[in-house]
């Protein structure tokens, strides 16, 4: 009986440690993606010192001071990293396994309708990108997914129009006043154009990539959006997703990638 109780306690302790380790790992990934890894390491070091001082050395005065700092620090961290926390919760809800579970509650007719609508959304984007690629017209198209891009939309001009190949090409035409900014596609509509994106300062970005590519990387790091770039110099098509580039895409590869990520 005692052995069984000890075994149950051991399993509970193992699950407890495993869940804590899993939580720390996901926080580490979140901080790494948002370029706040040094802050995360600093927090871990502070917590380690706090535990060492209060639990091992049992310094009451210093321990109580650090206790107060921890209590205030938790609130400060929530305020400081509210965007990262929001992104984490959005990504948690958008996890593919959760989507698969939720898909069981949908009817087959609605799934077929959604696939048709997604195809109608993807094809004009692909055709416009291929046309602009052949003419070496620079373009930056951002497709919103789970994380809302309302703040980014506010930096440009609201259009709110149906996705259309000609409209996309006209927006990025060299003499158009909106061609320098980014186009935001949200809920299967062209929401805005001429938008300003956060620029990534990652040193790993290839030197031949310009400001559009850095902006695409920036928005892919701060959200779960898909950023499609058409190079004005080479005509090459690049997609940035979750802080990674997919370079030199053909029409078939672009369509397949968008369909895979948007569904």
Beta strands, then each sheet from edge to edge (+ up, - down):
strand 1: 139-143
strand 2: 157-162
strand 3: 182-186
strand 4: 189-195
strand 5: 226-230
strand 6: 237-241
strand 7: 244-246
sheet 1: 2+ 4- 3+ 1+ 5- 6+ 7-
end
